[in-house]
């Protein structure tokens, strides 16, 4: 049996770890509230953007536009959004698994990473990283999203990459987040969505474009990509804090369990040592008499 | 439509900037300034930096919008703006400094100058100052 001192020392270390995890949980709870609020504020913009692009593509079906078809290059750009800090449960490893487990061959992937964790792991596994925007994750702004989308779109227009994907964690609600791989370009909106959109809107209404549809598409598609990236960034921040909150919550309750277990062991050891001492004293007294 | 009003929504990435009913809304597009009354034909257009004026039955409100696009339907106008600001949110000193910077850049005519960007920056700075006056 471990000595009383050992158990005591162990108990102390567990309880100080528990204090840390508790504090981290509180911090990420507050951060989650903020991030959630922000994600909710962004939603209307994102939804409108999506609906508008859907209806535009619906009407502009016959247009032959570079943004609407895959480039010739075999390379596929993936924008990966992970976190800069660990201790967030499976948050980062889920994103990494999403990429390593995807159907896209390793050689074809060109990464644009946001967030240090996925960057470090994927880099060491031999994935090609085109550029990194790791500090963006601290406080993502719309300008950051613009910068990223500009670089990726430039690569697309220049033919360096043929397709663009976005890997991020979708924030469903506080307890459930889901890693997602989303195709950004060429714009690929399923027939169902289009049909649904058509039913909702007055299908007889004819939309005019000013300037003409091609030019409007030229200007609106980059904005669409930017808004998707921004939406993903905001959701990823919320997911990160949600994941961390959960991880820290279970860490705190695990520490609780360990402490109660150790307390029991400690008390047993204490009782055992007292009994032993008594027996020794009695035996000694008997021997003298 | 007895009252002849049009729903107006201005949405930015960070917030729903404005919602309400208006008798008319004016703003700047890449093709020039337009004013939209209720029952306008359906139109999607790209916003250029400028002042948006929303006339309601009681009052007239102004704001600066930079970049984005607008979807106009007979009973609804939606502005998806990347940046939108009320007059009291604008820092005139910053706008003036930005104007000077942009002018300097344009005058130097550096070989690797992004003229488009400098011009847009200049326009934004001017719009901000105009709104404040």
Contacts between the chains, C-beta under 8 A, distances in Angstrom:
chain1	res1	chain2	res2	distance
A	38	B	14	7.5
A	41	B	14	5.9
A	41	B	15	5.1
A	41	B	16	7.4
A	42	B	13	5.7
A	42	B	14	7.0
A	44	B	11	5.4
A	44	B	16	5.7
A	45	B	11	4.8
A	45	B	12	6.5
A	45	B	13	5.1
A	45	B	80	6.4
A	48	B	11	6.0
A	48	B	71	7.8
A	48	B	78	6.2
A	48	B	80	5.7
A	49	B	80	6.2
A	52	B	44	7.0
A	52	B	69	7.5
A	52	B	71	5.7
A	52	B	80	7.2
A	56	B	44	6.8
A	142	B	13	4.7
A	142	B	14	7.2
A	142	B	82	6.5
A	142	B	83	7.9
A	146	B	82	7.9
A	205	B	42	5.3
A	205	B	73	7.4
A	206	B	42	6.3
A	207	B	42	4.9
A	207	B	43	7.3
A	207	B	44	5.9
A	208	B	41	6.3
A	208	B	42	6.1
A	208	B	43	4.7
A	208	B	44	7.2
A	209	B	43	7.5
A	209	B	44	5.3
A	209	B	45	7.4
A	210	B	29	6.8
A	210	B	31	5.4
A	210	B	43	6.1
A	210	B	44	7.3
A	210	B	45	4.3
A	210	B	46	7.8
A	211	B	30	6.7
A	211	B	31	6.2
A	211	B	46	7.3
A	216	B	44	6.3
A	216	B	45	7.5
A	216	B	46	6.3
A	216	B	69	7.6
A	219	B	30	7.8
A	219	B	46	5.0
A	219	B	69	7.2
A	220	B	44	8.0
A	220	B	46	7.2
A	220	B	69	5.7
A	223	B	67	7.9
A	223	B	68	7.1
A	223	B	69	6.9
A	223	B	80	7.8
A	223	B	82	7.2
A	227	B	13	6.6
A	230	B	13	5.5
